[in-house]
């Protein structure tokens, strides 16, 4: 049995509620329970979606929003409640699944007991556990997520897929003889470079040089300095730390900065910001970056809806409504899936091939997404009911490497039944 002394002092109140763990499971916690903990990204979601139907997966989403849960006690109380809900949900499953799922709940309790930093600085956690599949994944979320528990034949991915993406952001503050670089994401930035190039001469160093010659000498040094900054940024890009690049410099200097950047970095340049290079701090930059990224999201969403309206007007590469969108998903034609937040619609799915559909509609529906019987129209396998076929559509879209987008600035999706898609062909 793990000693109580291993529990962080902030978790002493939580301990009695978490210690309802099988001693054998708890004994293994310090050695064998080793989940993969990381920030969420698209490739990880695709890997989870690729698991497909199989032994049941326990999916738990924990909201750690400081605005709603400001103290450790508040967050611990939320976690205990979710664990109890997960245990209750497990007992609702069929007997063959319950044995393994009980182990999943115990494993999660043990991990939370052994790791005192599970709520350190993140706004949410997404956890996927399946002892039968040797699966234990924990994703740290930069954005809050609604607390939820799901027990299904596939990982419950919709809450992750529709979150605003957490982008790796780099902020470069540049002067003619100085550079400061901050890296992070939308939730936090950290300064990693603060350098002054002492080789760039000042105006008082002219000596016996002619004015034009001396000015060229100065500008040569400035160009070398900007080349050094560009090289450092390219290294950071290769490390995966520059999805969006924000530059703080004078309007006059910006063209020269951009000229020295590699094309990969110019493609990721978001905007120039007005800031005091010498005194700016991470918190100030965080607010400026948030405004830049929100404008980007607004513009991107406007472009998506403009394209959707245009394609629908001419009967082009777009689909709308539940049946039309499911038909496009079944044909693997979806490039961008747009859904209203928390949209829930009942339907059916094939656990073998992934076909999605709805019950027969009065007057007939779309034959590519209407279930006319208990068998899958593609492989003849037995169809299963689902309370939320939209979630299954999101999972399929991820598997197809399609973009998933939940509108935040426009409400046109109401006119299209709450769900639509832009198509590849």
C-alpha positions in Angstrom: 0.0 0.0 0.0 1.4 3.4 -0.9 2.0 5.5 2.2 -0.2 8.6 2.7 3.0 10.7 3.0 3.4 10.4 -0.8 0.3 12.5 -1.3 0.8 16.2 -1.8 -0.2 18.3 1.2 -2.8 20.1 -0.9 -4.5 16.7 -1.5 -4.9 15.6 2.1 -8.6 16.2 2.0 -8.9 14.4 -1.3 -7.0 11.3 -0.1 -9.9 9.7 1.8 -12.1 10.0 -1.3 -9.5 8.7 -3.7 -8.2 5.9 -1.6 -11.1 3.6 -2.6 -8.6 1.8 -4.8 -7.9 -1.9 -5.1 -4.6 -2.3 -3.1 -3.1 -4.3 -5.9 -3.9 -1.6 -8.4 -2.5 1.1 -6.1 0.7 -0.9 -5.5 1.4 -0.9 -9.2 0.7 2.8 -9.5 4.2 4.0 -8.8 5.8 1.7 -11.3 3.4 0.4 -14.1 0.8 3.1 -14.5 2.5 5.5 -16.8 0.1 7.3 -19.1 1.2 9.4 -22.1 0.7 13.0 -21.0 0.9 15.7 -23.6 -0.7 18.8 -25.1 -3.5 17.9 -27.5 -2.7 18.0 -31.2 -4.3 16.8 -34.4 -2.0 13.8 -35.0 -2.9 12.4 -31.5 -6.6 12.8 -32.2 -6.2 10.9 -35.5 -4.4 8.1 -33.7 -7.2 7.8 -31.2 -9.9 7.9 -34.0 -8.0 5.2 -35.9 -8.5 2.8 -33.0 -12.1 2.2 -34.2 -14.8 0.3 -32.4 -13.7 -2.4 -29.9 -13.5 -3.0 -26.2 -15.1 -0.1 -24.3 -13.1 3.0 -23.6 -13.5 5.2 -20.5 -13.3 8.9 -21.6 -13.2 11.6 -18.9 -13.0 15.3 -19.5 -12.1 17.5 -16.5 -12.8 21.2 -16.4 -10.1 23.1 -14.6 -11.1 26.6 -15.6 -9.7 28.9 -12.9 -12.8 31.1 -13.3 -15.1 28.2 -12.2 -12.7 26.3 -10.0 -10.3 28.8 -8.5 -8.9 26.8 -5.6 -7.2 23.4 -5.3 -10.2 22.2 -3.2 -12.7 23.2 -5.9 -10.7 21.3 -8.6 -10.3 18.3 -6.3 -14.0 18.2 -5.6 -14.8 18.3 -9.3 -12.4 15.4 -9.9 -13.9 13.3 -7.1 -17.4 13.9 -8.5 -16.3 12.8 -12.0 -14.7 9.7 -10.7 -17.8 8.8 -8.9 -19.8 9.4 -12.0 -17.4 7.2 -14.0 -17.8 4.4 -11.5 -21.6 4.7 -11.7 -21.5 4.7 -15.5 -19.4 1.6 -15.5 -22.0 -0.3 -13.4 -24.6 0.5 -16.1 -22.6 -1.5 -18.7 -23.1 -5.2 -19.7 -21.4 -7.7 -17.5 -18.6 -8.7 -20.0 -17.4 -5.0 -20.1 -17.8 -4.2 -16.4 -14.8 -6.1 -15.2 -12.2 -4.3 -17.4 -13.9 -0.9 -17.0 -13.7 -1.2 -13.2 -10.0 -1.6 -13.6 -9.9 1.5 -15.7 -11.6 3.5 -13.0 -9.2 2.1 -10.4 -6.3 2.9 -12.6 -7.4 6.5 -13.0 -8.0 6.9 -9.3 -4.5 5.6 -8.6 -2.8 7.9 -11.0 -4.6 11.0 -9.6 -3.5 9.9 -6.1 0.2 9.3 -7.1 0.6 12.6 -9.1 0.0 15.8 -7.2 0.6 18.1 -10.1 -2.3 16.9 -12.3 -4.0 20.4 -12.0 -0.9 22.5 -12.3 -1.7 25.4 -14.6 -3.9 23.7 -17.2 -7.4 24.6 -18.0 -8.6 21.1 -18.5 -7.7 17.4 -18.9 -8.9 14.8 -21.4 -8.3 11.2 -20.3 -8.8 8.0 -22.3 -8.4 4.7 -20.5 -9.0 1.1 -21.6 -7.2 -1.7 -19.9 -8.4 -4.1 -22.5 -6.7 -2.0 -25.2 -3.6 -1.1 -23.2 -4.7 2.6 -23.6 -4.0 5.3 -21.1 -3.7 8.8 -22.7 -3.9 12.1 -20.8 -4.1 15.4 -22.8 -3.5 18.8 -21.2 -5.9 21.4 -22.5 -5.1 25.1 -22.9 -8.8 25.9 -23.1 -11.6 24.9 -20.6 -13.8 22.0 -21.6 -17.1 20.9 -20.1 -16.7 18.1 -17.6 -18.0 14.8 -19.0 -17.8 11.0 -18.7 -18.4 8.6 -21.5 -18.1 4.9 -21.9 -18.3 3.9 -25.5 -16.8 1.5 -28.0 -14.6 4.3 -29.3 -12.8 7.2 -27.6 -15.2 10.1 -27.1 -13.3 12.8 -29.2 -15.9 15.4 -30.1 -15.1 17.8 -27.2 -11.4 17.8 -28.2 -12.1 18.1 -31.9 -14.3 21.2 -31.6 -12.0 23.1 -29.2 -10.3 26.1 -30.7 -6.9 24.7 -31.6 -4.0 25.4 -29.2 -1.4 26.9 -31.5 2.3 27.1 -30.9 2.9 30.8 -30.9 6.2 32.7 -31.2 6.6 36.4 -30.6 9.7 38.1 -31.9 10.4 41.6 -30.6 13.0 43.1 -32.9 15.0 46.3 -33.0 18.0 47.2 -35.2 20.4 45.9 -32.5 18.3 43.9 -30.2 15.9 40.9 -30.2 13.7 39.2 -27.6 11.8 36.0 -28.4 8.9 34.5 -26.5 7.4 31.1 -27.2 4.3 29.3 -25.9 0.7 29.1 -26.9 -2.5 31.0 -26.4 -2.5 30.4 -22.7 1.1 31.2 -21.7 4.3 32.7 -23.1 7.8 32.4 -21.9 10.8 34.5 -22.8 13.6 32.4 -24.2 15.9 35.0 -25.9 17.0 38.5 -24.9 20.0 39.6 -26.8 21.6 42.8 -27.9 24.0 42.8 -30.9 27.0 44.8 -29.7 28.5 44.6 -33.2 25.9 47.0 -34.6 27.8 50.4 -34.3 26.1 53.5 -32.9 25.9 56.8 -34.6 28.6 58.3 -32.4 31.2 55.7 -33.7 31.6 57.3 -37.1 35.3 58.3 -36.6 36.9 59.4 -39.9 34.4 57.6 -42.2 32.4 59.5 -44.7 28.7 59.7 -43.8 27.4 57.5 -46.8 30.1 54.9 -46.2 29.5 54.8 -42.5 25.7 54.5 -43.0 26.3 51.5 -45.3 28.5 50.0 -42.6 25.8 50.4 -40.0 23.1 48.8 -42.3 25.4 45.9 -43.1 25.6 45.1 -39.4 21.8 45.5 -39.0 21.3 43.0 -41.8 23.6 40.5 -40.1 21.7 41.0 -36.9 18.4 40.4 -38.6 19.8 37.3 -40.3 20.8 35.9 -36.9 17.3 36.5 -35.6 15.8 34.8 -38.6 18.2 31.8 -38.1 17.1 31.5 -34.5 13.4 31.6 -35.4 14.0 28.9 -38.1 15.6 26.7 -35.5 12.5 27.2 -33.3 10.2 26.4 -36.2 12.1 23.1 -36.8 11.4 22.3 -33.1 7.7 22.7 -33.7 7.4 26.0 -31.7 6.3 28.3 -34.4 2.8 27.7 -35.8 2.0 31.4 -35.7 4.6 34.1 -35.7 3.9 37.6 -34.3 6.5 40.3 -34.7 6.9 43.4 -32.6 8.9 46.1 -34.4 8.5 49.4 -36.1 6.5 49.7 -39.2 9.7 50.8 -41.0 11.7 47.8 -39.9 9.1 45.1 -40.7 9.8 44.7 -44.4 13.5 44.1 -43.7 12.7 41.6 -40.9 10.3 39.7 -43.3 12.9 39.7 -46.1 15.4 37.8 -43.9 12.8 35.1 -42.8 12.6 31.7 -44.4 9.5 31.2 -46.5 8.2 28.7 -43.9 8.2 31.5 -41.4 6.7 34.1 -43.7 3.8 31.7 -44.3 3.2 31.6 -40.5 3.5 35.4 -40.0 0.3 36.5 -38.4 0.6 40.2 -37.7 2.9 43.1 -36.5 2.1 44.5 -33.1 3.0 47.8 -31.5 5.0 47.2 -28.4 7.9 48.6 -26.4 10.6 46.1 -27.2 12.7 46.9 -24.1 9.9 46.8 -21.4 7.2 44.4 -22.8 6.5 41.4 -20.6 4.8 38.0 -21.2 1.4 39.1 -19.8 1.3 42.1 -22.0 2.2 40.1 -25.0 -0.3 37.4 -24.1 -3.2 39.9 -24.4 -1.9 41.2 -27.8 -1.4 37.7 -29.1 -5.0 36.7 -28.1 -6.4 39.6 -30.0 -4.3 38.7 -33.1 -5.4 35.1 -33.0 -9.1 36.0 -32.5 -8.9 38.3 -35.6 -7.4 35.4 -37.5 -10.2 33.0 -36.3 -12.9 35.6 -37.2 -11.4 36.0 -40.7 -11.1 32.2 -41.2 -14.7 31.6 -40.1 -15.9 34.3 -42.4 -14.1 32.7 -45.3 -15.5 29.2 -44.5 -19.1 30.5 -44.4 -18.6 32.6 -47.5 -17.3 29.5 -49.3 -20.2 27.4 -47.9 -22.9 29.9 -49.1 -21.2 30.1 -52.5 -20.9 26.4 -53.1 -24.5 25.7 -51.9 -25.8 28.4 -54.2 -24.5 26.7 -57.3 -24.9 23.1 -56.1 -21.1 22.7 -55.7 -18.8 21.1 -53.3 -20.8 21.5 -50.1 -23.4 19.6 -48.1 -25.8 20.7 -45.3 -28.2 19.2 -42.8 -27.7 15.9 -41.0 -28.5 13.5 -43.8 -26.6 15.4 -46.4 -23.5 15.8 -44.2 -23.5 12.2 -43.1 -23.7 11.1 -46.8 -20.6 13.2 -47.5 -18.8 11.7 -44.5 -19.7 8.2 -45.7 -18.2 9.0 -49.1 -15.0 10.4 -47.5 -15.5 13.7 -49.3 -15.4 16.0 -46.3 -12.7 18.7 -46.2 -14.2 20.9 -43.4 -16.9 19.8 -41.0 -18.9 22.6 -39.4 -21.1 21.8 -36.4 -23.0 23.8 -33.8 -21.7 23.4 -30.3 -23.3 20.6 -28.3 -25.4 19.5 -31.3 -26.9 16.1 -30.6 -28.9 13.9 -33.0 -29.7 10.2 -32.7 -28.7 7.8 -35.4 -27.1 4.5 -36.3 -23.6 3.3 -37.2 -21.8 0.3 -38.4 -19.1 -0.9 -35.9 -17.2 -2.6 -38.8 -16.9 -0.1 -41.6 -18.0 3.1 -39.8 -21.0 3.9 -42.0 -23.3 6.5 -40.4 -27.0 7.0 -40.9 -30.4 8.1 -39.5 -33.7 6.3 -39.2 -36.0 6.2 -42.3 -37.5 9.6 -43.0 -41.1 10.2 -44.0 -41.2 10.5 -47.8 -37.8 9.0 -48.1 -34.4 10.5 -47.3 -30.9 10.5 -48.7 -30.1 6.9 -49.6 -26.4 7.4 -48.7 -27.3 8.1 -45.1 -30.7 6.5 -44.4 -30.9 3.2 -42.7 -33.6 1.2 -44.4 -33.1 -1.9 -42.2 -31.1 -3.4 -39.3 -28.1 -4.2 -41.7 -25.4 -1.9 -42.9 -25.9 -1.0 -46.6 -22.2 -1.3 -47.2 -21.1 -4.6 -45.6 -24.3 -6.1 -44.4 -23.2 -6.0 -40.7 -25.5 -5.3 -37.9 -26.1 -1.6 -37.2 -26.0 -0.2 -33.7 -27.9 2.7 -32.3 -26.2 5.9 -31.0 -27.6 8.8 -29.1 -25.3 11.2 -30.9 -24.4 10.4 -34.5 -22.9 13.9 -34.8 -20.1 12.7 -32.4 -19.5 9.8 -34.8 -19.3 12.1 -37.7 -16.7 14.2 -36.0 -14.6 11.1 -35.3 -14.9 10.1 -38.9 -13.9 13.6 -40.0 -10.8 13.4 -37.8 -9.9 10.1 -39.4 -10.3 11.6 -42.8 -7.9 14.4 -41.8 -10.7 16.9 -42.3 -10.8 20.2 -40.4 -13.5 20.4 -37.7 -14.9 23.9 -36.9 -17.4 25.1 -34.3 -18.6 28.6 -35.3 -18.0 31.3 -32.6 -18.7 34.5 -34.5 -21.4 33.6 -37.1 -24.9 32.0 -36.6 -25.6 31.0 -40.2 -25.3 27.3 -39.4 -28.8 27.5 -37.8 -30.2 27.9 -41.4 -28.5 24.6 -42.4 -29.7 22.4 -39.7 -26.8 23.0 -37.3 -24.3 20.9 -39.4 -22.7 21.3 -42.8 -19.5 20.4 -44.7 -17.2 21.7 -47.4 -16.2 18.9 -49.7 -13.0 17.9 -51.4 -14.7 16.7 -54.6 
